């Protein structure tokens, strides 16, 4: 009886094991995630950017291998991968972990995993300080939420957006692709911060600057004479304006400006300190 009972138990174990193997073999393979246009995300629905516009956005930002591109809400990773194909290091920040996994697979398939990386995260809680170029395809209210952070970053940072603007902060460049929807690219260059009273360092005088994003107004005072400046603008660290018929150009570094002033056919150095 003992031998028969042992044999019967052994047979039962074999049957159960065989059934488990069959069930495992018949179980459907887990399908890889495939995104669908319009699927819900944390703050926006997913709509892929046209590849031609992605190319143009990177062209407008004049990316080079010396840059570090960050794509906010990176979706399927196409902007990051396109930048990486140009020899640029790029990082995508995406809230949906399935999209992050998909982006990593796409980067591997494109052979750019060494330059294209992706993290799951909230763009409003992420450290953007490494970026020299930021790309995005977000709604206007999200752009406005990001705007103070972008404006506080290093002057010269290039920001490129698909379709949506930054409120009163006018773009420095606009490109129309000429298709039906989501076909406009906007470029902003973060301006230096120059609001305040500057003391001229070459001769006596005071330069008072008022700033609204990349546009500047103000007065230049020398002795008893005071003139309004015109045509004042910033492009990153570069500043230019006209005062009293003279053309002023310079570079803003921290609390100093150094450059040249052209009057007629004569060009001489000028500078100021805040």
Secondary structure, 3 states (H helix, E strand, C coil): CHHHHHHHHHHHHHHHHHHHHHHHHHCCCCCCCCCCCCCECCCCECCCCCHHHHHHHHHHCCCCCCCEEEEECCCCCHHHHHHHHCCCEEEEEECCHHHHHHHHHHHHHHCCCCCEEEEECCHHHCCCCCCCEEEECCCHHHHHHHHHHHHCCCCCCEEEEECCCECCECCCEEEECCCCCCCEEEEEECCCCCCEEEEECCCCCEEEEEEECCEEEEEEEECCEEEEEEEEEEECCEEEEEECCEEEEEEEECCEEEEEEEECCEEEEEEEEC
